Amino acid sequence: MTLLYIMRLLFLVCYLDAADVPTIGYGHTATVGRADVGVLKITKDKAHALLLQDIKWASMSAYAITGYSSGNVHDAITSFIFN
């Protein structure tokens, strides 16, 4: 998870990313929409909670694909899904 922090910038206000997708926090997209851009604001604690939620989802997805719950393969696929 530390590497994801290093690789990501923190945005506390919803914005459109390079792919024109509404985004907030450390790259969270699941619960934000176009109406939130420039309006929705979150705290650092909320951004951290969203990141943990997104990593958990990506990790569970990686496990469903590979059957591995830990190790380099699992971590690499989790990172790929997250990004």
ABEGO torsion letter per residue (X at the ends): XAAAAAABBBBABBBBBAAGBBBBEAGBAAABBAAABGABBBBAAAAAAAAAAAAAAAAAAAAAAAGBABEAAAAAAAAAAAX
